[in-house]
Amino acid sequence: MKVKTRFAPSPTGYLHVGGARTALYSWLYARHAQGSFVLRIEDTDLERSTPEAIEAIMDGMNWLDLAWDEGPFYQTKRFERYNQVIDTMLEQGTAYRCYCSKERLDAMREAQMARGEKTRYDGHCRCDAVQNAHTAAEPHVVRFANPQDGAVIFNDLIRGPIEIANKELDDLIIRRTDGSPTYNFCVVIDDWDMEITHVIRGEDHINNTPRQINILTALGAPVPQYAHVSMILGDDGQKLSKRHGAVSVMQYRDDGYLPEALLNYLVRLGWSHGDQEIFSLTEMINYFSLDAINKSASAFNTEKLLWLNHHYIMHSDADYVAQHLMWHMQQHHYDLEQGPDLITIVKLFGERCKTLKEMAESCRYCYQDFSEFDQEAAKKHLRPVAREALERIRDKLAAISDLDWTVENIHTAIQATADELAVGMGKVGMPLRVAVTGIGQSPSVDATVFAIGQTRSLKRIEQALAYINAREAVSN
């Protein structure tokens, strides 16, 4: 049997991290078994489904590089197939028309609640007498004739055996009054037609599973194996939601995370392989198994994700990181022709920046000039006592030829200035850092000056000297 999994989101919003984890687990299981992975868009909710949400789902899947082998399939384009099956079920007696009015259904539910019973359809229209009293032309829904005795038993690949008595399940509506098929029915037909062997989805679908199994059985269709993944909780133990920060996959892109970091974090959010924390994609595929998924809920820890992201920034190929950094640089509208290449930026800022967004913000002075210095940094380091050090380092930097403009030669110039003045490197390096960056923190000052470039660095040193002169004039 060839393994075939599917990810079937409803396009009523963005791709959230819970959905992304489900997609990842389904994708990994298919890849591990050398099977196929299907993408299906379950857009039967015509009022809430939007093209923007579909695009957001596709963007998220593509950014995470979870490539699908078949699809995307859209349920709204398969209504004819669903209705053909429903019509056959009506002929075979595994489905029936229900003519109950809203008023009757409301009264039925109120009476059940008054008796302390679970609200469920009472099967009023299952009898032949009701069917013979009406015609198919009258307004009606179509219900599945759920078995009234026995139980549905299935072995959840994560949770073990689950048993639901059929008397707990009512006769599910499979076609609405307007002729449109319902979600639970469409899912069944899709899984059947697409030959899905393993359904991996959230635990909120456990109640749907026995209903779907009964419909598949009535159709004589094969029943997939099911695996229900526990929910993801926020740091506070509550269900993950917007209040916990970014929950959209693309929001993590916008916040400067690498897709590998999010994938690595998501795979460990409920699954483990010994004590290993860092996984390459190949390792995830090789090691992944459903029986290693935890039954209990997982807590989302932003600090852990941030740690992973920093790891990937520092240990991934700089050229690859630079490709992802490009988007963030474009958001700042930097003129990349007026500064160092992005690989240099990655190597320069990778150790100190935990996200690409932070990196793009931190390297601003490499691409854009400034007219004001950080007040605290300037007050501390751009003082008259620093004038001579800046003048001397300015002259030494100006004397370096274009071919000799290297980090090593810049470092030598700084060291020589400190030696001449018989001061520590910091007495030269800190005024120089504030002069060329405008702030008090940066990567190593020699590498920073190199990245900013000779002409721009000299211009900024002159700006700093002018600031010192003006400051001295005011104090006098």
Disulfide bonds with the S-S distance in Angstrom:
none
